[in-house]
């Protein structure tokens, strides 16, 4: 029974049936299509529109004018439909397609998932909710704004210091010498993409390098590394709910389209060879 109630075609047919009864009821009340009925609610809406546009309440004559303008618009629409001007109009067709899609979205959104469903969705899509790995490191910059021969000597000197168990020495710069619990995205914003790509392979607790960046060459010591981990469900529950709603709407729409394809036939008109299109 639960599966039947979740079928998109059933929802659509129920709404279509409701529209049909409303139409029949209104048709019985008013068989004259030359009568424009402006309800009290519509008049209130027109008054509010006037208030928003003019920053004041309309006078009685102005109320009559906006009601007449609304009625004239309805008359234009009825005359246009009577002439068939709405048929094969791409703008109208696109709008009708949009309204159908909005209707499907509304129907898909009527069902709220249980916590159990959300937890199942979360478990099946954990890659979406990964917390980025974190790096804690120290870095020393060697400026490349020097001759190649001198640069090679400076690099060799620092490598020699590292081999002797000493820390390398670098040039004065404005970059942070230490990064604590930083994600790859955060490090990339400061040092660039190439630098980040290299630090993933560094040994822990040892000076290594030099690594390149747009600022120069770096000797880097990776102090701590925390692997990517899945965020707790309660922490990402709103995000999981949003993803579930999106996936549910897509599934609902796909099921509805399959129903349509099963009810309709698609025929291809073949133009005989030599015939004019």
N, C-alpha and C positions, 0 to 999 in steps of 0.2 A: 504493500500500500504506500509506504514511504517513497518508493521508487516512482510510483505513478504520479504522486503529487509533485515530484521534482522534475517531471518531463516538461521541457520548454513549450512543446506544441500544445499541451493541455492548458498551460497558463495563457498562451496566446489566444486559444479558442475561447476560454472563459472571458477574457477581456473583450474579444470581438463580439461575443454574445451579449455582454453588458452594453456595448455600444449600440448593438442592434435594438435592444429593448428601449434604450434611451431615445433612439431615433424614432422608433414606432410610437412611443408615448408623445414625443414632441410633434410628430406628424398628425396624430389624432387631435391634439390641441389646436394645431394650426395647419390647415390644409392649403392655405393661400400663400404661395411662395412670393407674393408681392408685399407681404407684411414683414417689416423689420421690427422685431421685438428687442427693446433695449431694457434689460433687467435692472433692478435697483442696485444689485451688486456691480453691474457694469458701469452704471452712472457714478457710483462711488469711486470706482477705479479711474474713470475719466476725470473726476474732480481732483483726485490725488495726483494724477499726471500733470494737470494744470498747475497745482500747487507747487510741485517739484520744479516745473519749468519757469514759473513766474514769481515764485517766492511769496505768493499771496493766494487767498481763496478767490474763486471765480465769482463774478456777479451772475445774477439770474440769466441775463441775456447771453453771457459767455458760456454758461452751462448749456443753454439751448444750442449755441453754435458748435460746441464740441460734440454734443449728442448728434447733431445733424451731420457733422463731418464723419463721425463713426458710422452712421447709417448710410451715408453716401459711399463710403468705402465698401460696406457690405453689398450695396447695390451693384457697384462696379464688379465685385467678385462674382456675384450671381450671374450678371450678364456675361462675363467672360467665360464662366463655366458653361452657360447655355449655348455659347458659340463654339465650345470645345477648345478654347484657347489654352486650357491647362494640359491638353493631351500632347504627348511627345515633346514636352518642354524639359530640357535637360536641367535647368535650374530647379524647377519644381520636383523633378524626379530625384535629384540629389538631396533635396530637403526632405522628401518623403522617406528616402533610404536612411537619412540621419535620424528621423523621428522613430523609425522602426528600430534602429540600433539603440537609441536612448531608451525605448520601451523595453527592449531585451535586457539592457543594463539594469533598469529598475526592477525587472522581474527577477533577475539573477541576484540582486541585492536584498531581496525580501527574506532570504534565509540566512540566519546568523550561525556561524560554526560553533560547535561545542569546544570546550578546552581540550577534550580528547582529540578532536579532529585537528585542531591547531598544533597540538604536540606531535601528532603523526606527520603533519605537513612539515613541521620544523625538523623532525628526525630524518625525513626523506630529502630535505634540501639544505643540509647543514653547511654546504660550501658557500651558500649565500650569506651565512651569518658568522663567518670566520673573523676573528679578531687578528689584525695584522701582526706579524712577528715584530719583536722589539730588539733593538741593538743598543748596547752601551759601549762606547769606544772613545779612544783618544787619538788625536791626529796631529801631525807636524807637517807644515807646508814648506816645500822647496819651490821658490819662485823660478819660473822658466825664463824670466826676463833677464837673461845673461847669455854669454856666448856658449856654444855647444861644448867646447872643451872645458870651460869652467864649470858648466852644469854637471858634466860627467864626474869631475873631481869632487864636487860637493856631494853628489849622490853616493859615490864610492866611499867618501869619508863617513857619511852617516851609516852606511851599511857595515863599515868596519866597527863603528861604535856599537851597533846592535850585536855583532858577533862577539864583542868583548863584554856583553851583558849590560851595556850602558843604553840610556835612552837617546834617540836621535835629537838633533837640534835643527831648528828651521829658521825661516825668515819671519819678520814681524808682519802680522796680517790681522784682519778684522774678523776672520772666521772663528767660530767657537772651538777651543782646543779639546773640549770634551762634550760628548753627546750622551745623554742619559735616557734610557728607555724610549728611544725614538723609533718610529715606524719607517719603513722604506720610503713612504710618501713624504714624510717629514724631512728625512735626510736628503731626498732628491730635490726638494725645494731649496735647500741651502747649498748643496754640492753638485747637483746635476745627476742625470740618469746614468752616465758611464761610471761614476764613482760608486753608485749604489749597486750596479751589476757586479762590481769586483768584491765588495765587502762580504757577499754571501759565501765566498769560498775561503775566507781568512781563517787561520788557526786561532784557537781561543787562548788568550793570555800571552801572546807573542807579538813583537813588532814585525810588521811585514810591509812590503812595498818595494819600490814606490808605485802608488796608484795614480792614475791620471784623472784630472778634472779640468774644467775651463779655467780654474785658478792657477793650476800648475801641477806639481807632483806631491804626493802625500805618503808619508809613512804612517801606518795605522796600527793601533793595538786594540783588538777586539776583547773587551773586558767581560762582556756578558751577552748572551743571546737567548731569547725566549721564542720558542716556536709558535707558529700560528695556532690558535685554539678557538673552538666554537664558543661563541658568547652564550651565557645562560639564557634559558627560554624566557624567564620573567623579564629579563633586561631588554629583549628584542621582541616581546610579544606584540606591541603595536605594529612593528615592521612586518612580522609574520602575518598578522591579520590583514594588512594591506596587500601582501603578496598572495595570500589565500583568496581574497576577494577578486583580485585581478585574474588569477588562474581559474577561479570558479566562473567568472563572467565569460572568459574565453571558451571554457568547456561548454557552458550553456549555449553560447552562440554557435559553436561547432555542431552541437547536437541539433539545434534548431535548423541549421542549414542542411544537415543530413536528412531531417524530416521533410524539408522543402523539396530536396532533390528526389526523394522517394515518391512525392505526390505529383510532381510535375514531369513532363516529358520535354526533352530538348531535341528539336528537329533542325537539321541543317538543310538549307535550301541550296541545291546544286544548280548553278547556271550552266546550261548546255554550252558546249564549245562552239564558238562562233557567234553566240547570241550577245547582243549589246547589254551591258549592265544597266 
